[in-house]
Amino acid sequence: MDGAFLDWALATFSGYVAADELYEGPYCVLSVVDNRQYKRILSTVLDHDPNHDDITAFLGRLKTALEERDLTLQGITTDGSALYPEPIRTVFGAVAHQICPFHVLKELTQGVLRAVAQERKRLTKSKPTLKRGRPSSKEKAARRLARKSKQIQEKISDLFQHRFLLVKRRLKPSERKQCLHITRGLPQLRKLREIMEHIYALFDRRCRTQTALGK
């Protein structure tokens, strides 16, 4: 049955595959699909988190299946996990290895959102300590501190409510204006937004890759 399935899956083999792992509770599913024909070639279930030996053995099965049918692997795509580079070199040598752009964007997006969360924590710690109750009109210093605390809290709320503006692919004019507003006084967050725009440009067919990389 496995042989018949492999014959079907590899009948129109494109030469390019994508390898990935899916975690479900204590189990992990390793799979390889034809990257152009969208056919699953191999899969296996592990009862533990995969290591280099597991990946090497799994890729070894793929190599054996290809060699039995006189097929050659020309490229492999992964999610950028550190699990794959060494086993790929061990099994397939210098075969072309690329990282899935969707996983790249996912990691960068999560990194930017984590940076925004860290900035909110920093702002929270910077809030001045206030006495209980509302300061009287004669306590000018206390009223200044109260205004400062309120402004910081509003900034924290804006960064939380509109954090998606820092990672959204395309911003409307109103959203870009809002993004400039919430990052006022925070040039490091504006720089992160610029980086995200350049990253998106890498995957925009209207922009040459070398141009985006140069930026």
N, C-alpha and C positions, 0 to 999 in steps of 0.2 A: 504493500500500500504506500509506504514511504517512497519507494522508488518510483512508482507511478505518479505520485504527487510531484516529486522533484522533476520528473520528465516534463510534466505539464508546466511547472513553474519556470523551468529553464529552457523551454522550447523556443522562446523568443527573447532570450537573455540579452539585455542591452549592454552589459559590461560594467554597469554602475549600480552599486547597492547602497542602502542606508541601514545602519545598525543602531539599535536603540534598546533601552531597558525600561521596563515599566514595573513600578513597585506597588504591591497590593498587600498591605498588612505584613506578615512575616515572609511573603513570597516575592520573587522577582522573575519577570518574564523577559528573556532575551529574544530578540527577533532580528531577522535580516530580510529586507524587502528589495525587490528590483526597483531602483530609483526612477526608472523611466516607464516601466510597464505596470507598476503598482501591483505587483504580485508578491505575496509573502513566500519566501523561499525556505527559511528554517525558523524554528522557534524552540525554546526549551524553558522549563520552569525550574527555578532554584528555590530551596527553602531557606536561603540565607542571602545576604548582600553579596553581589558578585565581586570577585577579585581578579587580578591579572591572570591567574591560572584558569579561572572559569571562562574568561573572555578568549584566552588563547585556545582552549579546547573547543569552544563554540566556533571560532573562526576557522579552526582546523577542519571541522566538519564541512564548512562551506568550501574550503579549498579542495577537499577530497571530492565533493560533489561536482565541482567545476572541472577538476582534472579528469574525472571519469567520463565527462562529456566533451573533452577537448575545448573547454571554454576558458577565457582569460578575463580576469578581473582588471579593469582599467581605472577604477576609482571607487572610493568608499566615503560616505558622509556619516558623521556622528554628531552628537549633541555637544561636543567640546569637553566631555568628561575626561578626567585623567586616566580612566580605566583603559582607554583604547589605543593611544599612540604606540606604547611598547608592544602589546600583543599584535597590532597590525604590522609593525616592522618585523616581528619575529615570524609571523606566518606568511605575509605577502611581500616582505622586503620593502622596496622603495615605491610601492604603489601610491598613486595620488590620494591624499587624505584631506578632505575639507570639512569645515564645521558648518552645520546647518545655520543659516542666517536668522531663522526664527528663534533659535536658542540663544544666539548672540544678542538679539534685541531683547529677549526676555531677561537675560542676566543684566544687561545694561539698564533696562527699565527698573528692575528691582534694586539695582545699586543706587540709582538716582533717588528713588523713593526712600531708601534707607538713609541717604544723605539728608533728605528733607526732614525725616523723622529725627535725626540727630540734631539738626538745626533747631527744631521745635523744642527739644530737650534743653539745648543750650540757652534758648530764649527764656524758657521757664525758670532755669536757675538764675538768670540775670534779673529777674523781677525783684524790685526792692521789697524789703520787709516792712509791712505797714502795721500800725497799731489797730486795734479793734475799733470799729465804728467809723463814722464819717468825720474827717478833720474839720475843725471850725474855720471860719473865714479868717481868723487871726493867725492860724498856723500855716503860713505860706509855704514853708519847706515841706510840711506834710502833704499839702495839697499838690505840690509839684510832684512828689513821689507817687501820689495816688494817680495823677494824670499819666505819669510815665508807666506805671503798672498797668493801667487800662489800655494804653497804646500797645504795650508789649503783648497783652492778652489778645487784643484784636489781631495783631500780626500773627500770633500762633494759630488763632482760629482760621484766618484767611489761608495760611499755608496748609492747614489740614483740609479745609473744604475745597480748595482749588489746586491741590497737589497734582492732579492729573494733567494740568496745563504744562507742567514741566516735562512730561513724557509723551504727550499727544503728538501724533505725526504731523498733522496740519492744524494750524490755529486760525480761526476767523479773526478779522481785525479787532472785534470786541474782546475776544479771548486773549489776543496778544497784548492789548492794552491792560487787561486784567492781570496778565502775567507780569507785566512791568510794574504794576502797582504792588502786587504782593511780594515782589523781590526787591522793592526799593530799600536801599541800604544793605542789601545782601548780594554783593557782586559775585560771590562764589556760586550762588544758585543760578544767577543769570548765565554764568559760564557753563554750568551743567546743561542748561537749555540749549546753548549754542552747540555744545558737543553732541547732544541728541539730534539736532538738526543735521549735523554733518554725518552722523551715523546713518540716519535715514537716507541721506543722499547717496550713500554707498549702494543702497538697494533700489535706487530710483533709476529707471532705465533712461530717463531724460538727462542724466548726469553721468559723465565719464567717471569710471572708477578711480582713475589716477587723479582726476581733479578733486574728487571728494577726499581721497587719501592725502593729497597735498594740503588741503584745508585742515 
